Amino acid sequence: MGWRRGQAYGQDLRDRVLAADGPVREVARRFAVSESYVARARSRQQLGQVSAGVQCNHVPLRLQGLERALTERVAAAPEQTLTQLCQWVEAEHDVRVSLTTMWKTLGRLGLTLKKNRSRPPSSSVPM
């Protein structure tokens, strides 16, 4: 598997870049990486850090802190749709979220809302 945007280079490449002597531009050309990568790797090495740093986007999750309330709500009323959960979060906690955000949050919490659209939600007849 090759390198993808947003992922750190492998540790083996980092080790080879750090072991190489020469100017930044020459080392970058030799290993087909950017000059800024070589400069950052060398500066981190001077600080005693030879591995990649933690990558994060510093954007807090929209429903962070509401996991417990959301889990309890789904347990109390599992027949709710994503739209109803979004409306509940907005009414109760004054946080407006999209269906995608709600879906991803439920996925992170290990909760599922599987619906059968061929019958009304109040139907108790097994299929």
A tleap script that builds the chain and sets N, CA, C and O, in Angstrom:
source leaprc.protein.ff14SB
mol = sequence {
  NMET GLY TRP ARG ARG GLY GLN ALA TYR GLY
  GLN ASP LEU ARG ASP ARG VAL LEU ALA ALA
  ASP GLY PRO VAL ARG GLU VAL ALA ARG ARG
  PHE ALA VAL SER GLU SER TYR VAL ALA ARG
  ALA ARG SER ARG GLN GLN LEU GLY GLN VAL
  SER ALA GLY VAL GLN CYS ASN HIE VAL PRO
  LEU ARG LEU GLN GLY LEU GLU ARG ALA LEU
  THR GLU ARG VAL ALA ALA ALA PRO GLU GLN
  THR LEU THR GLN LEU CYS GLN TRP VAL GLU
  ALA GLU HIE ASP VAL ARG VAL SER LEU THR
  THR MET TRP LYS THR LEU GLY ARG LEU GLY
  LEU THR LEU LYS LYS ASN ARG SER ARG PRO
  PRO SER SER SER VAL PRO CMET
}
set mol.1.N position { 0.841 -1.180 0.000 }
set mol.1.CA position { 0.000 0.000 0.000 }
set mol.1.C position { 0.879 1.232 0.000 }
set mol.1.O position { 1.754 1.372 0.855 }
set mol.2.N position { 0.661 2.112 -0.932 }
set mol.2.CA position { 1.457 3.320 -1.056 }
set mol.2.C position { 0.999 4.410 -0.101 }
set mol.2.O position { 0.023 4.259 0.634 }
set mol.3.N position { 1.734 5.509 -0.137 }
set mol.3.CA position { 1.417 6.640 0.709 }
set mol.3.C position { 0.173 7.330 0.184 }
set mol.3.O position { -0.003 7.482 -1.025 }
set mol.4.N position { -0.700 7.753 1.115 }
set mol.4.CA position { -1.891 8.514 0.760 }
set mol.4.C position { -1.838 9.862 1.462 }
set mol.4.O position { -1.253 9.991 2.538 }
set mol.5.N position { -2.444 10.851 0.852 }
set mol.5.CA position { -2.476 12.188 1.438 }
set mol.5.C position { -3.080 12.131 2.839 }
set mol.5.O position { -4.095 11.469 3.053 }
set mol.6.N position { -2.461 12.820 3.787 }
set mol.6.CA position { -2.962 12.854 5.151 }
set mol.6.C position { -2.364 11.785 6.038 }
set mol.6.O position { -2.650 11.746 7.235 }
set mol.7.N position { -1.536 10.913 5.475 }
set mol.7.CA position { -0.898 9.873 6.274 }
set mol.7.C position { 0.590 10.170 6.385 }
set mol.7.O position { 1.178 10.777 5.490 }
set mol.8.N position { 1.191 9.743 7.477 }
set mol.8.CA position { 2.619 9.925 7.668 }
set mol.8.C position { 3.379 8.940 6.792 }
set mol.8.O position { 2.889 7.850 6.496 }
set mol.9.N position { 4.582 9.335 6.378 }
set mol.9.CA position { 5.451 8.407 5.666 }
set mol.9.C position { 5.838 7.291 6.617 }
set mol.9.O position { 5.746 7.448 7.834 }
set mol.10.N position { 6.267 6.179 6.075 }
set mol.10.CA position { 6.687 5.046 6.895 }
set mol.10.C position { 7.955 5.359 7.671 }
set mol.10.O position { 8.747 6.214 7.274 }
set mol.11.N position { 8.137 4.661 8.773 }
set mol.11.CA position { 9.301 4.884 9.622 }
set mol.11.C position { 10.591 4.527 8.892 }
set mol.11.O position { 11.623 5.151 9.137 }
set mol.12.N position { 10.555 3.527 7.994 }
set mol.12.CA position { 11.767 3.149 7.264 }
set mol.12.C position { 12.252 4.289 6.369 }
set mol.12.O position { 13.456 4.534 6.282 }
set mol.13.N position { 11.336 4.984 5.706 }
set mol.13.CA position { 11.725 6.129 4.884 }
set mol.13.C position { 12.251 7.255 5.763 }
set mol.13.O position { 13.248 7.894 5.427 }
set mol.14.N position { 11.590 7.497 6.876 }
set mol.14.CA position { 12.049 8.538 7.806 }
set mol.14.C position { 13.474 8.247 8.278 }
set mol.14.O position { 14.306 9.153 8.344 }
set mol.15.N position { 13.753 6.986 8.606 }
set mol.15.CA position { 15.100 6.605 9.061 }
set mol.15.C position { 16.139 6.836 7.967 }
set mol.15.O position { 17.237 7.320 8.242 }
set mol.16.N position { 15.788 6.485 6.709 }
set mol.16.CA position { 16.723 6.692 5.603 }
set mol.16.C position { 16.967 8.168 5.355 }
set mol.16.O position { 18.096 8.574 5.078 }
set mol.17.N position { 15.912 8.978 5.452 }
set mol.17.CA position { 16.059 10.423 5.253 }
set mol.17.C position { 16.950 11.010 6.348 }
set mol.17.O position { 17.812 11.843 6.068 }
set mol.18.N position { 16.746 10.583 7.578 }
set mol.18.CA position { 17.548 11.121 8.677 }
set mol.18.C position { 18.999 10.652 8.624 }
set mol.18.O position { 19.894 11.353 9.095 }
set mol.19.N position { 19.236 9.480 8.058 }
set mol.19.CA position { 20.602 8.954 7.965 }
set mol.19.C position { 21.376 9.565 6.806 }
set mol.19.O position { 22.605 9.501 6.785 }
set mol.20.N position { 20.679 10.153 5.843 }
set mol.20.CA position { 21.322 10.716 4.657 }
set mol.20.C position { 22.028 12.024 4.993 }
set mol.20.O position { 21.522 12.860 5.741 }
set mol.21.N position { 23.215 12.165 4.412 }
set mol.21.CA position { 23.974 13.410 4.578 }
set mol.21.C position { 23.771 14.274 3.344 }
set mol.21.O position { 23.503 13.762 2.257 }
set mol.22.N position { 23.897 15.554 3.509 }
set mol.22.CA position { 23.803 16.467 2.390 }
set mol.22.C position { 22.762 17.534 2.637 }
set mol.22.O position { 22.051 17.519 3.642 }
set mol.23.N position { 22.687 18.463 1.697 }
set mol.23.CA position { 21.709 19.548 1.820 }
set mol.23.C position { 20.275 19.019 1.736 }
set mol.23.O position { 20.020 17.949 1.185 }
set mol.24.N position { 19.364 19.786 2.289 }
set mol.24.CA position { 17.957 19.403 2.334 }
set mol.24.C position { 17.416 19.133 0.934 }
set mol.24.O position { 16.734 18.132 0.713 }
set mol.25.N position { 17.714 20.008 0.000 }
set mol.25.CA position { 17.201 19.872 -1.364 }
set mol.25.C position { 17.680 18.573 -2.016 }
set mol.25.O position { 16.908 17.898 -2.697 }
set mol.26.N position { 18.928 18.231 -1.813 }
set mol.26.CA position { 19.486 17.011 -2.408 }
set mol.26.C position { 18.872 15.753 -1.786 }
set mol.26.O position { 18.548 14.804 -2.500 }
set mol.27.N position { 18.715 15.744 -0.484 }
set mol.27.CA position { 18.119 14.591 0.203 }
set mol.27.C position { 16.656 14.440 -0.215 }
set mol.27.O position { 16.188 13.322 -0.430 }
set mol.28.N position { 15.944 15.535 -0.329 }
set mol.28.CA position { 14.542 15.480 -0.739 }
set mol.28.C position { 14.419 14.909 -2.146 }
set mol.28.O position { 13.532 14.095 -2.405 }
set mol.29.N position { 15.291 15.320 -3.053 }
set mol.29.CA position { 15.248 14.821 -4.415 }
set mol.29.C position { 15.601 13.331 -4.456 }
set mol.29.O position { 14.982 12.569 -5.199 }
set mol.30.N position { 16.585 12.916 -3.668 }
set mol.30.CA position { 17.023 11.522 -3.665 }
set mol.30.C position { 15.912 10.576 -3.197 }
set mol.30.O position { 15.783 9.473 -3.729 }
set mol.31.N position { 15.110 10.988 -2.214 }
set mol.31.CA position { 14.073 10.113 -1.661 }
set mol.31.C position { 12.661 10.468 -2.149 }
set mol.31.O position { 11.681 9.888 -1.681 }
set mol.32.N position { 12.557 11.401 -3.068 }
set mol.32.CA position { 11.274 11.803 -3.665 }
set mol.32.C position { 10.267 12.268 -2.613 }
set mol.32.O position { 9.101 11.874 -2.629 }
set mol.33.N position { 10.744 13.111 -1.703 }
set mol.33.CA position { 9.875 13.732 -0.701 }
set mol.33.C position { 10.069 15.241 -0.797 }
set mol.33.O position { 10.957 15.714 -1.507 }
set mol.34.N position { 9.248 15.985 -0.092 }
set mol.34.CA position { 9.367 17.442 -0.159 }
set mol.34.C position { 10.526 17.921 0.709 }
set mol.34.O position { 10.953 17.244 1.644 }
set mol.35.N position { 11.010 19.086 0.375 }
set mol.35.CA position { 12.094 19.685 1.149 }
set mol.35.C position { 11.623 19.989 2.569 }
set mol.35.O position { 12.385 19.849 3.526 }
set mol.36.N position { 10.373 20.404 2.700 }
set mol.36.CA position { 9.859 20.726 4.032 }
set mol.36.C position { 9.804 19.476 4.909 }
set mol.36.O position { 10.014 19.559 6.119 }
set mol.37.N position { 9.519 18.306 4.298 }
set mol.37.CA position { 9.494 17.056 5.069 }
set mol.37.C position { 10.882 16.769 5.641 }
set mol.37.O position { 11.016 16.421 6.814 }
set mol.38.N position { 11.899 16.914 4.818 }
set mol.38.CA position { 13.269 16.654 5.279 }
set mol.38.C position { 13.642 17.638 6.389 }
set mol.38.O position { 14.214 17.242 7.405 }
set mol.39.N position { 13.321 18.911 6.198 }
set mol.39.CA position { 13.655 19.927 7.204 }
set mol.39.C position { 12.927 19.650 8.523 }
set mol.39.O position { 13.524 19.755 9.595 }
set mol.40.N position { 11.621 19.291 8.445 }
set mol.40.CA position { 10.879 19.001 9.678 }
set mol.40.C position { 11.397 17.752 10.364 }
set mol.40.O position { 11.505 17.716 11.589 }
set mol.41.N position { 11.720 16.720 9.581 }
set mol.41.CA position { 12.234 15.484 10.172 }
set mol.41.C position { 13.563 15.747 10.882 }
set mol.41.O position { 13.805 15.230 11.973 }
set mol.42.N position { 14.412 16.545 10.262 }
set mol.42.CA position { 15.697 16.862 10.898 }
set mol.42.C position { 15.511 17.707 12.156 }
set mol.42.O position { 16.204 17.493 13.151 }
set mol.43.N position { 14.596 18.648 12.123 }
set mol.43.CA position { 14.381 19.481 13.316 }
set mol.43.C position { 13.779 18.655 14.450 }
set mol.43.O position { 14.112 18.877 15.614 }
set mol.44.N position { 12.892 17.701 14.129 }
set mol.44.CA position { 12.344 16.818 15.173 }
set mol.44.C position { 13.442 15.908 15.734 }
set mol.44.O position { 13.441 15.581 16.921 }
set mol.45.N position { 14.380 15.504 14.868 }
set mol.45.CA position { 15.474 14.646 15.333 }
set mol.45.C position { 16.343 15.410 16.339 }
set mol.45.O position { 16.803 14.825 17.319 }
set mol.46.N position { 16.566 16.676 16.114 }
set mol.46.CA position { 17.352 17.484 17.043 }
set mol.46.C position { 16.668 17.603 18.397 }
set mol.46.O position { 17.328 17.816 19.414 }
set mol.47.N position { 15.330 17.464 18.409 }
set mol.47.CA position { 14.576 17.489 19.656 }
set mol.47.C position { 14.492 16.111 20.304 }
set mol.47.O position { 13.920 15.952 21.382 }
set mol.48.N position { 15.077 15.106 19.622 }
set mol.48.CA position { 15.070 13.755 20.168 }
set mol.48.C position { 13.861 12.931 19.736 }
set mol.48.O position { 13.602 11.871 20.306 }
set mol.49.N position { 13.134 13.397 18.754 }
set mol.49.CA position { 11.948 12.688 18.266 }
set mol.49.C position { 12.238 12.149 16.875 }
set mol.49.O position { 12.389 12.920 15.927 }
set mol.50.N position { 12.318 10.830 16.747 }
set mol.50.CA position { 12.649 10.241 15.456 }
set mol.50.C position { 11.440 9.589 14.784 }
set mol.50.O position { 11.556 9.091 13.665 }
set mol.51.N position { 10.292 9.584 15.443 }
set mol.51.CA position { 9.094 9.014 14.836 }
set mol.51.C position { 8.134 10.141 14.460 }
set mol.51.O position { 8.295 11.284 14.887 }
set mol.52.N position { 7.145 9.796 13.660 }
set mol.52.CA position { 6.157 10.788 13.222 }
set mol.52.C position { 5.327 11.268 14.407 }
set mol.52.O position { 5.079 10.512 15.347 }
set mol.53.N position { 4.909 12.503 14.360 }
set mol.53.CA position { 4.064 13.043 15.413 }
set mol.53.C position { 2.615 12.633 15.218 }
set mol.53.O position { 2.240 12.129 14.160 }
set mol.54.N position { 1.816 12.849 16.228 }
set mol.54.CA position { 0.401 12.523 16.159 }
set mol.54.C position { -0.284 13.501 15.218 }
set mol.54.O position { -0.072 14.711 15.303 }
set mol.55.N position { -1.110 12.966 14.317 }
set mol.55.CA position { -1.834 13.819 13.388 }
set mol.55.C position { -3.259 13.992 13.884 }
set mol.55.O position { -3.925 13.013 14.222 }
set mol.56.N position { -3.723 15.215 13.928 }
set mol.56.CA position { -5.112 15.475 14.278 }
set mol.56.C position { -5.515 16.805 13.658 }
set mol.56.O position { -4.663 17.629 13.324 }
set mol.57.N position { -6.784 17.001 13.511 }
set mol.57.CA position { -7.247 18.218 12.863 }
set mol.57.C position { -7.707 19.277 13.867 }
set mol.57.O position { -8.130 20.359 13.461 }
set mol.58.N position { -7.634 18.994 15.140 }
set mol.58.CA position { -7.947 19.958 16.206 }
set mol.58.C position { -9.379 20.481 16.158 }
set mol.58.O position { -9.664 21.546 16.705 }
set mol.59.N position { -10.269 19.757 15.520 }
set mol.59.CA position { -11.665 20.159 15.468 }
set mol.59.C position { -12.449 19.229 16.401 }
set mol.59.O position { -12.526 18.027 16.146 }
set mol.60.N position { -13.026 19.765 17.467 }
set mol.60.CA position { -13.771 18.891 18.384 }
set mol.60.C position { -15.032 18.343 17.715 }
set mol.60.O position { -15.612 18.976 16.833 }
set mol.61.N position { -15.434 17.171 18.149 }
set mol.61.CA position { -16.640 16.556 17.619 }
set mol.61.C position { -17.860 17.369 18.036 }
set mol.61.O position { -17.909 17.881 19.155 }
set mol.62.N position { -18.847 17.494 17.148 }
set mol.62.CA position { -20.036 18.302 17.434 }
set mol.62.C position { -20.837 17.761 18.611 }
set mol.62.O position { -21.411 18.531 19.382 }
set mol.63.N position { -20.875 16.435 18.752 }
set mol.63.CA position { -21.677 15.827 19.817 }
set mol.63.C position { -20.813 15.341 20.975 }
set mol.63.O position { -21.239 14.493 21.760 }
set mol.64.N position { -19.612 15.871 21.080 }
set mol.64.CA position { -18.734 15.499 22.174 }
set mol.64.C position { -19.356 15.950 23.501 }
set mol.64.O position { -19.782 17.096 23.644 }
set mol.65.N position { -19.396 15.051 24.440 }
set mol.65.CA position { -20.005 15.345 25.729 }
set mol.65.C position { -21.460 14.908 25.820 }
set mol.65.O position { -22.031 14.871 26.911 }
set mol.66.N position { -22.056 14.581 24.697 }
set mol.66.CA position { -23.454 14.152 24.687 }
set mol.66.C position { -23.585 12.645 24.444 }
set mol.66.O position { -24.686 12.144 24.217 }
set mol.67.N position { -22.463 11.927 24.492 }
set mol.67.CA position { -22.482 10.496 24.188 }
set mol.67.C position { -23.399 9.722 25.132 }
set mol.67.O position { -24.168 8.863 24.701 }
set mol.68.N position { -23.309 10.032 26.407 }
set mol.68.CA position { -24.119 9.301 27.395 }
set mol.68.C position { -25.614 9.563 27.185 }
set mol.68.O position { -26.423 8.636 27.193 }
set mol.69.N position { -25.967 10.840 26.997 }
set mol.69.CA position { -27.373 11.197 26.787 }
set mol.69.C position { -27.898 10.565 25.498 }
set mol.69.O position { -29.037 10.102 25.445 }
set mol.70.N position { -27.074 10.550 24.481 }
set mol.70.CA position { -27.488 9.965 23.209 }
set mol.70.C position { -27.662 8.451 23.330 }
set mol.70.O position { -28.609 7.888 22.783 }
set mol.71.N position { -26.756 7.800 24.039 }
set mol.71.CA position { -26.861 6.352 24.256 }
set mol.71.C position { -28.128 6.022 25.031 }
set mol.71.O position { -28.832 5.070 24.694 }
set mol.72.N position { -28.421 6.799 26.063 }
set mol.72.CA position { -29.632 6.577 26.851 }
set mol.72.C position { -30.884 6.816 26.011 }
set mol.72.O position { -31.867 6.087 26.140 }
set mol.73.N position { -30.852 7.828 25.158 }
set mol.73.CA position { -32.010 8.144 24.321 }
set mol.73.C position { -32.289 7.005 23.329 }
set mol.73.O position { -33.441 6.624 23.124 }
set mol.74.N position { -31.238 6.471 22.723 }
set mol.74.CA position { -31.414 5.378 21.765 }
set mol.74.C position { -31.890 4.125 22.481 }
set mol.74.O position { -32.705 3.374 21.944 }
set mol.75.N position { -31.386 3.891 23.693 }
set mol.75.CA position { -31.826 2.716 24.460 }
set mol.75.C position { -33.295 2.847 24.858 }
set mol.75.O position { -34.028 1.859 24.870 }
set mol.76.N position { -33.720 4.063 25.183 }
set mol.76.CA position { -35.107 4.277 25.598 }
set mol.76.C position { -36.080 4.223 24.422 }
set mol.76.O position { -37.216 3.774 24.572 }
set mol.77.N position { -35.634 4.679 23.257 }
set mol.77.CA position { -36.526 4.699 22.087 }
set mol.77.C position { -35.735 4.272 20.847 }
set mol.77.O position { -35.362 5.121 20.037 }
set mol.78.N position { -35.475 2.973 20.689 }
set mol.78.CA position { -34.646 2.515 19.565 }
set mol.78.C position { -35.313 2.634 18.198 }
set mol.78.O position { -34.647 2.475 17.175 }
set mol.79.N position { -36.607 2.910 18.163 }
set mol.79.CA position { -37.297 3.008 16.879 }
set mol.79.C position { -37.163 4.382 16.239 }
set mol.79.O position { -37.700 4.603 15.154 }
set mol.80.N position { -36.470 5.301 16.874 }
set mol.80.CA position { -36.322 6.651 16.331 }
set mol.80.C position { -35.483 6.642 15.066 }
set mol.80.O position { -34.600 5.803 14.889 }
set mol.81.N position { -35.772 7.581 14.202 }
set mol.81.CA position { -34.973 7.757 12.995 }
set mol.81.C position { -33.837 8.738 13.282 }
set mol.81.O position { -33.819 9.397 14.322 }
set mol.82.N position { -32.908 8.823 12.362 }
set mol.82.CA position { -31.817 9.783 12.511 }
set mol.82.C position { -32.349 11.212 12.550 }
set mol.82.O position { -31.848 12.047 13.303 }
set mol.83.N position { -33.349 11.486 11.749 }
set mol.83.CA position { -33.946 12.829 11.736 }
set mol.83.C position { -34.540 13.167 13.097 }
set mol.83.O position { -34.364 14.281 13.590 }
set mol.84.N position { -35.233 12.228 13.699 }
set mol.84.CA position { -35.819 12.467 15.020 }
set mol.84.C position { -34.725 12.673 16.071 }
set mol.84.O position { -34.872 13.514 16.958 }
set mol.85.N position { -33.647 11.922 15.979 }
set mol.85.CA position { -32.553 12.117 16.931 }
set mol.85.C position { -31.897 13.484 16.752 }
set mol.85.O position { -31.544 14.137 17.734 }
set mol.86.N position { -31.734 13.914 15.517 }
set mol.86.CA position { -31.174 15.248 15.262 }
set mol.86.C position { -32.082 16.335 15.841 }
set mol.86.O position { -31.606 17.303 16.435 }
set mol.87.N position { -33.386 16.164 15.662 }
set mol.87.CA position { -34.333 17.133 16.215 }
set mol.87.C position { -34.299 17.126 17.734 }
set mol.87.O position { -34.395 18.185 18.355 }
set mol.88.N position { -34.166 15.957 18.343 }
set mol.88.CA position { -34.096 15.854 19.801 }
set mol.88.C position { -32.842 16.543 20.334 }
set mol.88.O position { -32.907 17.269 21.326 }
set mol.89.N position { -31.710 16.322 19.683 }
set mol.89.CA position { -30.456 16.947 20.130 }
set mol.89.C position { -30.567 18.466 20.029 }
set mol.89.O position { -30.089 19.188 20.905 }
set mol.90.N position { -31.194 18.942 18.967 }
set mol.90.CA position { -31.343 20.396 18.824 }
set mol.90.C position { -32.285 20.968 19.874 }
set mol.90.O position { -32.016 22.033 20.432 }
set mol.91.N position { -33.386 20.275 20.151 }
set mol.91.CA position { -34.355 20.778 21.128 }
set mol.91.C position { -33.830 20.687 22.560 }
set mol.91.O position { -34.003 21.618 23.346 }
set mol.92.N position { -33.201 19.590 22.891 }
set mol.92.CA position { -32.762 19.364 24.275 }
set mol.92.C position { -31.404 19.983 24.606 }
set mol.92.O position { -31.196 20.476 25.714 }
set mol.93.N position { -30.492 19.955 23.653 }
set mol.93.CA position { -29.118 20.370 23.943 }
set mol.93.C position { -28.660 21.563 23.119 }
set mol.93.O position { -27.510 21.989 23.226 }
set mol.94.N position { -29.557 22.107 22.293 }
set mol.94.CA position { -29.274 23.297 21.491 }
set mol.94.C position { -28.045 23.110 20.595 }
set mol.94.O position { -27.245 24.030 20.425 }
set mol.95.N position { -27.904 21.911 20.026 }
set mol.95.CA position { -26.816 21.609 19.098 }
set mol.95.C position { -27.451 21.114 17.808 }
set mol.95.O position { -28.154 20.103 17.801 }
set mol.96.N position { -27.204 21.822 16.729 }
set mol.96.CA position { -27.781 21.422 15.444 }
set mol.96.C position { -26.750 20.603 14.668 }
set mol.96.O position { -25.632 21.059 14.432 }
set mol.97.N position { -27.139 19.392 14.274 }
set mol.97.CA position { -26.238 18.514 13.538 }
set mol.97.C position { -26.944 17.939 12.318 }
set mol.97.O position { -28.173 17.906 12.247 }
set mol.98.N position { -26.151 17.494 11.372 }
set mol.98.CA position { -26.704 16.884 10.168 }
set mol.98.C position { -26.934 15.396 10.392 }
set mol.98.O position { -26.499 14.824 11.392 }
set mol.99.N position { -27.621 14.788 9.448 }
set mol.99.CA position { -27.855 13.343 9.528 }
set mol.99.C position { -26.527 12.573 9.490 }
set mol.99.O position { -26.368 11.567 10.182 }
set mol.100.N position { -25.588 13.049 8.689 }
set mol.100.CA position { -24.290 12.393 8.582 }
set mol.100.C position { -23.549 12.431 9.907 }
set mol.100.O position { -22.969 11.428 10.323 }
set mol.101.N position { -23.561 13.576 10.574 }
set mol.101.CA position { -22.902 13.692 11.871 }
set mol.101.C position { -23.531 12.753 12.882 }
set mol.101.O position { -22.821 12.106 13.651 }
set mol.102.N position { -24.847 12.671 12.892 }
set mol.102.CA position { -25.536 11.778 13.810 }
set mol.102.C position { -25.185 10.326 13.486 }
set mol.102.O position { -24.926 9.533 14.390 }
set mol.103.N position { -25.176 9.983 12.218 }
set mol.103.CA position { -24.866 8.620 11.793 }
set mol.103.C position { -23.453 8.225 12.229 }
set mol.103.O position { -23.247 7.136 12.764 }
set mol.104.N position { -22.487 9.111 12.000 }
set mol.104.CA position { -21.097 8.817 12.381 }
set mol.104.C position { -20.947 8.718 13.895 }
set mol.104.O position { -20.197 7.877 14.390 }
set mol.105.N position { -21.649 9.563 14.628 }
set mol.105.CA position { -21.581 9.522 16.090 }
set mol.105.C position { -22.149 8.212 16.611 }
set mol.105.O position { -21.554 7.581 17.484 }
set mol.106.N position { -23.283 7.804 16.089 }
set mol.106.CA position { -23.872 6.527 16.503 }
set mol.106.C position { -22.933 5.368 16.155 }
set mol.106.O position { -22.823 4.407 16.916 }
set mol.107.N position { -22.273 5.458 15.030 }
set mol.107.CA position { -21.316 4.427 14.640 }
set mol.107.C position { -20.146 4.357 15.597 }
set mol.107.O position { -19.711 3.265 15.964 }
set mol.108.N position { -19.617 5.526 16.015 }
set mol.108.CA position { -18.513 5.549 16.982 }
set mol.108.C position { -18.938 4.964 18.322 }
set mol.108.O position { -18.131 4.351 19.020 }
set mol.109.N position { -20.204 5.153 18.679 }
set mol.109.CA position { -20.722 4.640 19.948 }
set mol.109.C position { -21.145 3.174 19.846 }
set mol.109.O position { -21.493 2.555 20.851 }
set mol.110.N position { -21.114 2.625 18.641 }
set mol.110.CA position { -21.512 1.234 18.450 }
set mol.110.C position { -23.014 1.027 18.453 }
set mol.110.O position { -23.491 -0.083 18.687 }
set mol.111.N position { -23.761 2.092 18.194 }
set mol.111.CA position { -25.223 2.013 18.162 }
set mol.111.C position { -25.694 1.938 16.718 }
set mol.111.O position { -25.115 2.581 15.842 }
set mol.112.N position { -26.730 1.164 16.463 }
set mol.112.CA position { -27.278 1.080 15.117 }
set mol.112.C position { -28.767 1.376 15.147 }
set mol.112.O position { -29.463 1.075 16.117 }
set mol.113.N position { -29.227 1.962 14.080 }
set mol.113.CA position { -30.659 2.229 13.902 }
set mol.113.C position { -31.039 1.630 12.557 }
set mol.113.O position { -30.974 2.306 11.530 }
set mol.114.N position { -31.424 0.399 12.563 }
set mol.114.CA position { -31.803 -0.259 11.317 }
set mol.114.C position { -33.309 -0.223 11.199 }
set mol.114.O position { -34.032 -0.625 12.110 }
set mol.115.N position { -33.762 0.255 10.080 }
set mol.115.CA position { -35.188 0.431 9.861 }
set mol.115.C position { -35.670 -0.490 8.761 }
set mol.115.O position { -34.912 -0.852 7.861 }
set mol.116.N position { -36.928 -0.863 8.837 }
set mol.116.CA position { -37.586 -1.591 7.779 }
set mol.116.C position { -38.618 -0.640 7.201 }
set mol.116.O position { -39.658 -0.403 7.817 }
set mol.117.N position { -38.347 -0.099 6.042 }
set mol.117.CA position { -39.206 0.933 5.459 }
set mol.117.C position { -40.492 0.371 4.861 }
set mol.117.O position { -41.370 1.140 4.467 }
set mol.118.N position { -40.622 -0.947 4.785 }
set mol.118.CA position { -41.813 -1.511 4.161 }
set mol.118.C position { -42.990 -1.581 5.113 }
set mol.118.O position { -44.091 -1.945 4.701 }
set mol.119.N position { -42.787 -1.245 6.366 }
set mol.119.CA position { -43.908 -1.251 7.315 }
set mol.119.C position { -43.758 -0.067 8.265 }
set mol.119.O position { -42.659 0.458 8.440 }
set mol.120.N position { -44.852 0.347 8.869 }
set mol.120.CA position { -44.762 1.480 9.812 }
set mol.120.C position { -44.005 1.068 11.071 }
set mol.120.O position { -44.025 -0.106 11.441 }
set mol.121.N position { -43.339 2.010 11.734 }
set mol.121.CA position { -42.544 1.683 12.907 }
set mol.121.C position { -43.354 1.154 14.071 }
set mol.121.O position { -42.789 0.503 14.949 }
set mol.122.N position { -44.660 1.404 14.119 }
set mol.122.CA position { -45.472 0.945 15.234 }
set mol.122.C position { -45.972 -0.490 15.048 }
set mol.122.O position { -46.595 -1.054 15.947 }
set mol.123.N position { -45.703 -1.067 13.901 }
set mol.123.CA position { -46.185 -2.424 13.621 }
set mol.123.C position { -45.442 -3.435 14.499 }
set mol.123.O position { -44.218 -3.382 14.614 }
set mol.124.N position { -46.177 -4.342 15.107 }
set mol.124.CA position { -45.538 -5.343 15.960 }
set mol.124.C position { -45.580 -6.740 15.344 }
set mol.124.O position { -45.267 -7.732 16.001 }
set mol.125.N position { -45.965 -6.797 14.091 }
set mol.125.CA position { -46.028 -8.083 13.398 }
set mol.125.C position { -44.633 -8.467 12.942 }
set mol.125.O position { -44.013 -7.714 12.192 }
set mol.126.N position { -44.107 -9.638 13.375 }
set mol.126.CA position { -42.770 -10.038 12.931 }
set mol.126.C position { -42.766 -10.366 11.453 }
set mol.126.O position { -43.768 -10.813 10.895 }
set mol.127.N position { -41.623 -10.136 10.830 }
set mol.127.CA position { -41.518 -10.408 9.390 }
set mol.127.C position { -40.870 -11.744 9.144 }
set mol.127.O position { -40.697 -12.143 7.992 }
savepdb mol mol.pdb
quit
